[in-house]
Each structure stands twice: as C-alpha cells, then as structure tokens.
Amino acid sequence: MPSAPLTIRRCTAADAAPVAALGARLFVQAYGRTHPEPELSRYLARSFSTELFTQQLDDPGVRVLIAEADDGAPLGYAHMRTTGDGRPDGVTAERSVEIVRFYVDAQWHGRGLAQALMAACEAEARAMGGDVLWLDVWQEAARPQAFYHRSGFAIVGTATFAFGERQDADYVMARPLDTTMT
C-alpha cells in the first residue's frame, strides 16, 4: 500500500488541462534524457495538449485515472481505452483494453502507488467489459517491464513507437482479467 494517503479517481473533462500538464511532465521525467530535443517538444505538443485530452475524455471508450495526494497534488495517472479490432496480433482477446500510458512520479516509485494505480486500472478495465489488459513498453525500459511482469503481464509481441524519425522497439505485454470479479 502507498506510504501516504491518496485518491485514485476517474478524470472528467474538467481535468483535461491538469492531466495534460501532468502527462507531459511525467513523460519528460521518464524519457527526457533518452528522447532529446527538438523532437521532444514536438511530441509533447502533439500528445499532451489540453484539446487532445478534452476529446479523449469525451470518448466513451476512454478512461483516464489520476492518483492524487490528499492535498490534490497529482502523483500519477493511467490512460486506458477499449481497442476492439485495433489490438496488436499478440493480443487475442476480443474485449481488450489498452493501457495507453501509465506513469507515476519518480518520487513515488517503490512506495506502492503504482500497484494501487494498476489495481484501479484492472477494476476499470473489467467495468469497461474487458477480458484482457495490454500495453506497449519500451524494450530498453527495464524498471517498467519488471513492474508489469510482477503485475501479471507477459510479453506477447513487439511493436514500434515512432518518436519523430526515430523508431523505438517496444514489447507488447498482456494479461487476462478475472471477469468473475466485480
């Protein structure tokens, strides 16, 4: 369990700007050293705009969960979506839910927040009708891979992440959901 009180809740359209800012900050924290400028700024502008998050939060197939401290400070978030036919080859379930992004502030690594956020993702995916949860993770990101393995995910394939002209190799990881839980 996390070592400080926190709340994990589903975001609404009113959260678009703060979640976009949190997403950009945590992406830079995780990948700023390995994914340099000038493409970094272009990627952040494309991927973490308030307008984009507003559109996504209006989509009934999308859920964004935010973890907050008792004082409201954002600590991490998870962006999920149903994938239907848009799933990669290694994901065979028909009611799949993708974790598009999963980030926890580095200050909270090792304190139980990621486990709590993942448990919330699993519950939300079941509520969305999902029977499998899947994600992409950079093949060079050992710490997230280890966390996903501990969370029951297994490598089921590979994918490419385009960062400007750079092509990063990702693993596709998936895990079945226990649909008998509520």
NUDOKOL-166638 format. One line per field, with one value per residue: residue number from 1; x, y, z of N, C-alpha, C in turn. Coordinates in Angstrom, 2 decimals, m for minus. Layout:
! NUDOKOL-166638
seq	c(NUM  ...) $
n.px	c(X  ...) $
n.py	c(Y  ...) $
n.pz	c(Z  ...) $
ca.px	c(X  ...) $
ca.py	c(Y  ...) $
ca.pz	c(Z  ...) $
c.px	c(X  ...) $
c.py	c(Y  ...) $
c.pz	c(Z  ...) $
//
This chain:
! NUDOKOL-166638
seq	c(1  2  3  4  5  6  7  8  9  10  11  12  13  14  15  16  17  18  19  20  21  22  23  24  25  26  27  28  29  30  31  32  33  34  35  36  37  38  39  40  41  42  43  44  45  46  47  48  49  50  51  52  53  54  55  56  57  58  59  60  61  62  63  64  65  66  67  68  69  70  71  72  73  74  75  76  77  78  79  80  81  82  83  84  85  86  87  88  89  90  91  92  93  94  95  96  97  98  99  100  101  102  103  104  105  106  107  108  109  110  111  112  113  114  115  116  117  118  119  120  121  122  123  124  125  126  127  128  129  130  131  132  133  134  135  136  137  138  139  140  141  142  143  144  145  146  147  148  149  150  151  152  153  154  155  156  157  158  159  160  161  162  163  164  165  166  167  168  169  170  171  172  173  174  175  176  177  178  179  180  181  182) $
n.px	c(0.83  0.37  2.58  1.50  m1.58  m3.87  m5.83  m7.44  m8.97  m11.48  m10.96  m12.54  m13.86  m13.20  m10.74  m8.92  m6.83  m5.06  m4.33  m3.16  m0.92  0.34  0.83  2.67  4.78  5.52  6.22  8.51  10.06  10.43  11.52  13.00  15.83  16.57  15.17  15.64  15.54  15.10  12.73  11.41  9.91  8.10  6.76  5.57  3.82  2.08  1.05  0.18  m1.69  m4.17  m6.52  m6.51  m6.69  m9.19  m10.87  m10.37  m11.27  m13.95  m14.64  m16.43  m15.12  m12.77  m10.82  m9.39  m7.41  m6.50  m4.05  m3.95  m2.54  m3.64  m3.82  m4.50  m2.47  m1.13  m0.01  0.36  m0.82  m3.10  m3.92  m6.43  m8.01  m10.64  m10.05  m10.98  m10.97  m8.55  m6.37  m3.06  m1.43  m0.56  m2.34  m5.04  m7.65  m11.04  m12.29  m10.54  m8.61  m6.57  m3.76  m2.78  m1.06  0.92  1.98  3.93  4.95  8.43  9.25  7.51  8.02  8.39  6.84  4.35  2.35  2.18  1.27  m1.26  m2.46  m2.39  m4.10  m6.47  m6.70  m7.14  m9.63  m11.18  m10.93  m12.27  m14.82  m15.30  m15.90  m13.82  m11.71  m9.08  m6.06  m3.76  m0.57  2.02  5.54  8.68  11.48  13.91  13.35  13.78  12.88  10.02  9.20  9.80  8.02  5.56  5.71  5.65  3.07  1.59  1.64  2.65  5.03  3.80  4.27  5.73  6.18  6.35  7.40  6.94  8.95  9.19  11.44  12.73  12.63  11.48  11.85  9.34  7.90  4.95  2.77  0.60  m2.22  m4.59  m7.88  m9.63  m12.78  m14.79  m14.71  m15.99) $
n.py	c(m1.19  2.32  4.73  7.06  8.87  8.74  9.40  7.72  8.43  8.67  10.70  13.72  15.88  18.36  17.96  17.97  19.90  19.94  17.17  16.84  18.49  17.13  14.67  15.44  16.38  14.04  12.36  13.65  13.41  10.62  10.04  12.15  12.33  10.34  10.79  13.25  16.87  18.42  17.07  16.19  18.37  18.75  16.28  16.36  18.54  17.49  15.21  15.78  17.85  20.10  20.21  17.75  15.95  16.73  15.91  13.13  12.48  12.82  10.64  7.66  5.20  5.60  5.92  7.84  7.70  9.28  9.65  11.11  13.08  13.67  16.44  17.12  17.19  16.02  12.71  10.63  8.89  7.01  6.14  4.77  2.65  1.11  m1.42  m3.13  m4.14  m2.93  m3.99  m5.35  m8.13  m10.13  m9.94  m11.61  m11.67  m10.59  m8.50  m6.37  m4.12  m1.38  m0.11  2.90  4.86  4.90  6.27  7.16  9.55  9.95  10.36  8.82  6.23  2.84  2.98  1.90  3.16  2.69  0.04  0.33  2.03  0.38  m1.68  m0.23  0.29  m2.31  m2.91  m0.92  m1.63  m4.11  m3.13  m1.80  m3.85  m5.42  m8.26  m8.73  m7.04  m4.85  m3.49  m1.36  m1.34  0.19  m1.49  m0.98  m0.10  m1.14  m1.05  m0.39  m2.66  m4.76  m4.14  m4.49  m7.23  m8.25  m7.53  m9.34  m9.34  m10.55  m10.87  m10.65  m9.97  m7.65  m4.15  m0.98  2.20  5.36  8.14  11.01  10.89  8.78  5.35  3.38  0.23  m1.65  m3.80  m5.72  m6.29  m8.37  m9.32  m11.57  m10.72  m11.28  m11.91  m12.62  m11.16  m8.27) $
n.pz	c(0.00  m0.59  0.94  1.89  2.33  m0.38  m3.34  m5.97  m8.90  m11.51  m14.30  m15.47  m18.07  m17.04  m15.95  m17.99  m18.68  m16.33  m16.31  m18.81  m18.51  m16.39  m17.66  m19.68  m18.08  m16.67  m18.78  m19.74  m17.44  m17.41  m19.97  m20.97  m21.00  m22.79  m25.09  m26.96  m27.53  m30.75  m31.07  m28.78  m27.69  m29.80  m29.79  m27.23  m27.58  m29.52  m28.24  m25.64  m25.37  m24.08  m25.56  m26.94  m24.76  m23.79  m25.90  m25.80  m23.24  m23.61  m25.09  m25.00  m24.84  m23.54  m20.62  m18.09  m15.36  m12.36  m9.87  m6.76  m4.13  m0.74  m0.57  m3.10  m4.95  m7.99  m8.56  m10.30  m13.27  m15.35  m18.62  m20.44  m22.95  m24.83  m27.26  m29.30  m32.63  m33.04  m31.79  m31.19  m32.93  m31.05  m28.97  m28.17  m27.15  m27.50  m26.23  m25.46  m23.46  m23.61  m21.89  m22.46  m21.53  m18.59  m15.81  m12.99  m10.70  m10.16  m7.52  m6.14  m6.75  m5.82  m3.55  m3.45  m4.89  m7.70  m7.78  m6.60  m8.48  m10.73  m9.86  m9.80  m12.53  m13.49  m12.30  m13.50  m16.20  m16.20  m15.57  m17.91  m19.52  m20.37  m21.09  m21.22  m20.49  m21.90  m23.03  m24.39  m23.97  m23.77  m25.00  m23.81  m21.31  m18.41  m15.68  m15.75  m17.24  m15.44  m13.36  m14.72  m15.31  m12.66  m12.13  m13.47  m16.25  m19.47  m22.11  m25.33  m27.89  m30.28  m31.00  m32.71  m31.70  m32.77  m32.68  m33.77  m36.38  m35.35  m34.48  m31.99  m30.37  m28.98  m26.47  m26.58  m24.05  m22.17  m20.11  m18.81  m17.59  m14.61  m15.00  m13.31  m11.08  m9.37) $
ca.px	c(0.00  1.13  3.00  0.80  m2.95  m4.07  m7.09  m7.39  m10.31  m11.64  m10.94  m13.63  m13.39  m12.63  m9.37  m8.10  m5.61  m4.07  m3.83  m2.25  0.33  0.95  1.34  3.88  5.84  5.98  6.91  9.87  10.76  10.77  12.21  13.68  17.26  16.77  14.40  16.04  15.04  13.87  11.54  10.70  8.89  7.07  5.98  4.76  2.75  1.13  0.49  m0.28  m2.42  m5.45  m7.56  m6.50  m7.23  m10.62  m11.50  m10.25  m12.13  m15.33  m14.82  m16.92  m14.20  m11.53  m10.82  m8.13  m7.41  m5.45  m3.73  m3.69  m2.32  m4.78  m3.90  m4.86  m1.29  m1.14  1.13  0.49  m2.07  m3.19  m4.82  m6.88  m9.05  m11.03  m9.33  m11.70  m10.14  m7.30  m5.36  m1.96  m1.58  m0.34  m3.45  m6.05  m8.99  m11.85  m12.74  m9.28  m8.46  m5.16  m3.22  m2.05  0.02  0.89  3.12  3.93  6.06  9.60  9.29  6.59  8.44  8.73  6.03  3.05  1.39  2.00  0.42  m2.63  m2.97  m2.63  m5.32  m7.58  m6.81  m7.75  m11.05  m11.82  m10.99  m13.38  m16.06  m15.45  m16.22  m12.61  m11.28  m7.61  m5.44  m2.48  0.16  3.35  6.59  9.95  12.34  15.05  12.83  13.81  12.07  8.60  8.99  9.80  6.75  4.47  5.83  5.14  1.62  0.94  1.73  3.65  5.31  3.04  4.64  6.52  5.58  7.25  6.95  7.55  9.28  9.74  12.01  13.29  11.74  11.85  11.29  8.54  7.25  3.52  2.56  m0.83  m2.61  m6.05  m8.58  m10.60  m14.07  m15.75  m14.64  m16.83) $
ca.py	c(0.00  3.57  5.17  8.29  8.82  9.23  9.08  7.42  8.69  8.83  12.10  14.28  16.91  19.46  17.59  17.88  20.72  19.44  15.85  17.05  19.01  16.03  13.71  15.99  16.41  12.69  11.83  14.23  12.78  9.25  9.86  13.37  12.10  9.40  11.26  14.66  17.96  19.21  16.23  16.08  19.44  18.48  15.15  16.83  19.38  16.61  14.13  16.19  19.13  20.13  19.90  16.31  15.29  17.02  14.99  11.76  12.30  12.77  9.36  6.66  4.07  6.04  6.25  8.33  7.66  10.10  9.41  12.40  13.14  14.26  17.87  17.30  17.16  14.84  11.82  9.71  8.70  5.93  6.45  3.48  2.69  m0.16  m1.49  m3.86  m4.69  m2.19  m4.60  m5.99  m9.57  m10.98  m9.79  m12.41  m11.48  m9.68  m7.36  m5.91  m2.74  m0.98  0.97  3.72  5.47  4.58  6.98  7.55  10.46  9.22  10.47  7.83  4.88  1.97  3.29  1.25  3.89  2.03  m1.13  0.82  2.54  m0.78  m2.34  0.60  0.04  m3.62  m2.78  m0.09  m2.43  m5.05  m2.34  m1.46  m5.08  m6.04  m9.56  m8.71  m5.72  m4.90  m2.23  m1.36  m0.82  0.30  m2.63  m0.53  0.39  m2.33  m0.91  m0.63  m4.06  m5.57  m3.87  m5.13  m8.67  m8.50  m7.29  m10.44  m9.19  m11.34  m10.38  m11.39  m9.49  m6.43  m3.03  0.13  3.50  6.41  9.38  11.74  9.93  7.67  4.21  2.61  m1.11  m1.89  m5.08  m5.73  m7.15  m8.54  m10.21  m11.77  m10.16  m12.16  m11.26  m13.00  m10.14  m7.09) $
ca.pz	c(0.00  m0.60  2.26  2.25  1.83  m1.74  m4.00  m7.40  m9.40  m12.95  m14.73  m16.27  m18.99  m16.24  m15.61  m19.20  m18.62  m15.37  m16.68  m19.95  m17.94  m15.65  m18.63  m20.30  m17.06  m16.35  m19.96  m19.71  m16.32  m17.77  m21.24  m21.43  m21.26  m23.90  m26.25  m26.87  m28.37  m30.72  m31.22  m27.51  m27.61  m30.80  m29.31  m26.11  m28.12  m30.21  m27.42  m24.32  m25.41  m23.37  m26.54  m27.17  m23.58  m23.75  m26.87  m25.32  m22.07  m24.11  m25.78  m24.04  m24.76  m22.90  m19.19  m17.55  m13.90  m11.77  m8.46  m6.13  m2.69  m0.03  m0.85  m4.50  m5.83  m8.85  m8.33  m11.42  m13.99  m16.33  m19.73  m20.97  m23.98  m25.42  m28.54  m30.34  m33.71  m33.10  m30.92  m31.93  m33.18  m29.88  m28.03  m28.85  m26.61  m28.31  m25.42  m24.88  m23.00  m23.65  m21.07  m23.41  m20.74  m17.17  m15.25  m11.59  m10.41  m9.66  m6.06  m5.59  m7.13  m4.71  m2.37  m3.56  m5.72  m9.00  m7.56  m6.37  m9.75  m11.60  m9.38  m10.27  m13.98  m13.67  m11.96  m14.53  m17.43  m16.04  m15.66  m19.33  m20.24  m20.88  m20.58  m21.23  m20.38  m22.61  m23.14  m25.01  m23.09  m24.47  m24.70  m23.00  m20.03  m17.55  m14.46  m16.05  m17.62  m14.22  m12.68  m15.46  m15.06  m11.30  m12.17  m14.19  m17.70  m20.18  m23.46  m26.34  m29.22  m30.37  m31.72  m32.94  m31.22  m33.60  m31.99  m34.91  m37.33  m34.57  m34.28  m30.81  m30.29  m27.78  m26.24  m26.28  m22.88  m21.91  m19.02  m18.76  m16.44  m13.98  m15.23  m12.28  m10.01  m9.64) $
c.px	c(0.87  1.43  2.41  m0.62  m3.04  m5.44  m6.78  m8.81  m10.29  m11.69  m12.21  m13.03  m12.76  m11.18  m8.42  m6.79  m4.62  m3.52  m2.88  m0.90  1.07  1.56  2.63  5.04  6.40  6.64  8.34  10.68  11.25  11.70  12.98  15.15  17.50  16.07  14.56  15.24  15.70  12.60  10.74  9.59  7.76  6.17  5.05  3.58  1.67  0.37  m0.13  m0.96  m3.72  m6.58  m7.65  m7.08  m8.72  m11.37  m11.50  m11.18  m13.61  m15.66  m15.29  m16.03  m12.89  m11.78  m9.43  m8.30  m6.26  m5.29  m3.32  m3.41  m3.55  m4.93  m4.23  m3.69  m1.31  0.15  1.37  m0.84  m1.95  m4.25  m5.15  m7.90  m9.39  m10.42  m10.04  m10.76  m8.79  m6.21  m4.26  m2.17  m1.45  m1.45  m4.66  m7.47  m9.75  m12.34  m11.53  m9.34  m6.96  m4.88  m2.30  m0.84  m0.19  2.15  2.88  5.15  7.19  9.70  8.43  6.94  8.80  7.90  4.62  2.03  1.14  1.09  m1.04  m3.24  m3.25  m3.89  m6.55  m7.79  m7.52  m9.25  m11.79  m11.96  m12.11  m14.72  m16.35  m15.80  m15.02  m12.34  m9.76  m7.16  m4.09  m1.87  1.43  4.33  7.91  10.86  13.55  14.62  12.69  12.90  10.58  8.32  8.91  8.49  5.60  4.52  5.27  3.62  0.88  0.97  2.83  3.84  4.59  3.39  5.52  5.76  6.66  6.61  7.69  7.72  9.97  10.22  12.61  12.22  12.24  11.16  10.59  8.18  5.76  3.36  1.07  m1.03  m4.13  m6.61  m9.54  m11.95  m15.13  m15.75  m15.55  m16.16) $
c.py	c(1.26  4.06  6.52  8.20  9.39  8.80  8.74  7.57  8.80  10.32  12.45  15.33  18.09  19.21  17.63  18.66  20.20  18.06  15.96  17.55  17.92  15.02  14.18  15.98  15.02  12.01  12.35  13.59  11.38  9.16  11.08  13.18  11.23  9.83  12.79  15.61  17.87  18.36  16.12  17.12  19.21  17.34  15.59  17.66  18.52  15.71  14.57  17.55  19.00  19.74  18.40  15.57  15.54  16.08  13.57  11.51  12.29  11.45  8.31  5.43  4.39  6.30  6.76  8.38  8.51  9.73  10.76  12.22  13.77  15.76  18.16  17.28  15.88  14.03  10.85  9.58  7.49  6.32  5.11  3.68  1.28  m0.21  m2.28  m4.47  m3.99  m2.76  m5.24  m7.51  m10.44  m10.92  m10.44  m12.22  m10.44  m8.45  m6.78  m4.44  m2.46  0.07  1.76  4.36  5.13  5.20  7.33  8.44  9.69  9.28  9.41  6.41  4.10  2.19  2.74  1.95  3.18  0.81  m0.73  1.32  1.38  m1.53  m1.55  0.42  m1.29  m3.57  m1.99  m0.87  m3.46  m4.31  m1.93  m2.69  m5.82  m7.41  m9.71  m7.26  m5.83  m3.51  m2.45  m0.80  m0.86  m0.85  m2.25  m0.03  m0.78  m2.21  m1.08  m2.07  m4.96  m5.38  m4.58  m6.65  m9.02  m8.34  m8.33  m10.34  m10.09  m10.73  m11.28  m10.96  m8.27  m5.38  m1.97  1.41  4.56  7.67  10.25  10.73  8.72  6.59  3.40  1.26  m1.28  m3.37  m4.82  m6.74  m7.20  m9.44  m10.36  m11.11  m11.20  m11.47  m11.71  m12.03  m8.98  m5.85) $
c.pz	c(0.00  0.80  2.67  1.70  0.41  m2.23  m5.45  m7.90  m10.91  m13.28  m15.52  m17.20  m18.25  m15.87  m16.81  m19.09  m17.58  m15.72  m17.87  m19.43  m17.16  m16.62  m19.28  m19.31  m16.79  m17.55  m19.98  m18.59  m16.71  m18.98  m21.74  m21.76  m22.50  m25.18  m26.33  m27.77  m29.74  m30.80  m29.93  m27.41  m28.62  m30.34  m28.17  m26.61  m28.80  m29.24  m26.10  m24.33  m24.63  m24.33  m26.79  m25.98  m23.43  m24.68  m26.33  m24.13  m22.44  m24.80  m24.77  m23.90  m24.09  m21.43  m18.84  m16.04  m13.39  m10.30  m7.87  m4.64  m2.04  m0.29  m2.31  m5.46  m6.67  m8.70  m9.48  m12.13  m14.92  m17.36  m20.38  m22.07  m24.42  m26.82  m29.62  m31.36  m33.81  m32.23  m31.75  m32.02  m31.95  m28.84  m28.68  m28.33  m27.42  m27.54  m24.69  m24.51  m22.95  m22.58  m22.00  m22.73  m19.28  m16.57  m13.78  m11.38  m9.74  m8.14  m5.39  m6.01  m5.87  m3.46  m2.46  m4.43  m7.05  m8.85  m7.37  m7.68  m10.71  m11.17  m9.83  m11.78  m14.24  m13.38  m13.03  m15.84  m17.36  m16.17  m17.11  m20.17  m20.77  m20.28  m20.65  m21.17  m21.06  m22.70  m23.96  m23.98  m23.87  m24.04  m23.85  m21.62  m19.06  m16.33  m14.75  m16.46  m16.39  m13.45  m13.39  m15.30  m13.68  m11.24  m13.01  m15.70  m18.25  m21.57  m24.46  m27.77  m29.13  m31.17  m31.90  m32.41  m32.03  m32.77  m33.02  m35.93  m36.65  m34.39  m33.09  m30.83  m28.94  m27.68  m26.09  m25.14  m22.60  m20.70  m19.04  m17.51  m15.90  m14.08  m14.23  m11.12  m10.37  m9.14) $
//
